[in-house]
Structures are given as structure tokens and as C-alpha cells.
Amino acid sequence: MDKKKIYSIWFIVPAMAIFCVFFLLPMVISFFFSMTVWDFNSYTFCGFDNFKTFFGDSSLSISIKNTLIYAVLTCGFKLVLAFLLAVFLTSKIKTKNFLRSIVFFPNLISTIAVGITFSALMHPTKGLINSVIGIFGGTGADWLGNPKTALFAVIAVDIWKGVGIATVIFIAGMQSIDKTYYEAASIDGAGAWEQLKAITVPLSRPAMNSVIILAFIGGMRTFDLIWAMTGGGPGYVTEVMASTVYKQYAAGYYGLSTAGNVIMFIMIAILAFPLQKFLLSKEVE
């Protein structure tokens, strides 16, 4: 083998070692222990029984549906709201720097703190939200205690907290667009809407794709906000994959919870990789 090739191969050895030790090896070990009944002293091989139990128990399998609903809705709303905010915050308004700070502020707050705060704000009798609704003659709701609204209430809070970082990504993408495109479009008589549709949207694709992937994977992995606001309740209506896995660990069902982790990893991989490939194919060359 050419000495130059051997020399170049050594540059990837540290990265490969880190990848194998901190990603590949734990993944293989997790897959093995997902097929066992184990504790910290011993294990018993059980094949795919943990996976059968996970999908067979309605209280466990419902978390898969909730996870997908949560990921799709938070991703979709963050994408639309962040894009609109970025368009507004890259315009010629004088206070845009101040407004950018306000939009980004929720990202600086701990997710647990956000969850606890909104749990208090959404209290059915003492919460500020219902009090304001009552002032205008409306009737408040038990936002987190009603099975019909609990999941969507948490989703709304997640959107409020996460839209700021998505907006920053969009702003960075829009500011990187060459201004000569807009100048040429203006000379040709294109208005603001035509420029947005023909220039901003297509050339913001890389930023848009980043927002979609990050928001979708973040929604699939969500745990802390739901745990702080509802703990997965009432019943199982806000139960997601991560909270289910946590509960199984806490109850001592380590093999079952490991199987849940493996299922969550496979779900994210199956959905995220084709989605990323599709989005990259739509980018403007």
C-alpha cells in the first residue's frame, strides 16, 4: 500500500475510535440487553419477548402514536412560525435586534423551569391563562387535566420554547442570500411576495432542512417538558416513548425499557434518514 495512503488513514483513527467506543459499542450492547431480562447482577436471555410485550401492551404502544403526533406537530408549527418570524426580523424594521433577543429568550430558560411555570399558568382554577379568559367572559379549560387538550397544551409550550432557535437558523440562512438576487428581481418589477416565493423560499432550503430535521428528531426524543408538565398523564394521553422508557427503568423492568430505547432509535433512524435524503434532494444547487 502507498505510504501516503497509510499516512492519511491514521487521521481517521481517532474519530473512528471515538465513534466505536461512544456510539457503536453502546448500540450493540443495548440491542443485546433488549433481548434479556436483566438487573445489575445477572441477565436471562428472552429473545424478542420484550419487544412483543412493548407492542402488545396498549399503555406502552400508545406512546408510539403520541410520539409521532408530537414530533410532526411541533416540527410543522416551528417550521412555519420560524420562517414567518425570520422574514419579519430580516426586514428593515428598526427594532429587529431587540425583537430577535425576545424571540430567542425562551431558549435560555431551563426546559424543566418552563414546564413547571406553564403548569402553574394552565392550572384550571388558579392559572393566569384561565383568569385572563374569564376577564373577557370566556370559560377556561383544564388544559393539562383534560385528555382532549393535554397533549396539545404541551405541544404548544414546546413550540413556544423551540421556535426561537429555529428562527435564528432561518435568519442565518436568509442573511447568506446574495442581495443581488433581490436587486435584479426589483429591477424586473417583482414585488415583495414574488421575491419571497421565487428567491427567499428556494434559497433558504438548507436552513429549512436543518430546522425540519432538528425539530423532528427533537420531538421524537422529547421527555423533560412532558415529564415536568404532565408526567405522561392524565392516564396515558401524553405518554411518549422517552417517558415510557423512563417509567420502565424506574419500575425495575430494565430489559423492557432497553427494548423501548432500541425501538425509539430504530423509529428515528427509519424516519429521519429518508426524510433527510428527500430534503437534500430538493435543495437548490
Secondary structure by P-SEA (a helix, b strand, c coil): ccaaaaaaaaaaaaaaaaaaaccaaaaaaaaaaaaccccccccccccaaaaaaaaacccaaaaaaaaaaaaaaaaaaaaaaaaaaaaaaaccccaaaaaaaaaaccccccaaaaaaaaaaaacccccaaaaaaaaacccccccccccccaaaaaaaaaaaacaaaaaaaaaaaaaaccaaaaaaaaaacccaaaaaaccccccaaaaaaaaaaaaaaaaaaccaaaaaccccccccccccaaaaaaaaaaacaaaaaaaaaaaaaaaaaaccaaaaaaaaaaccc
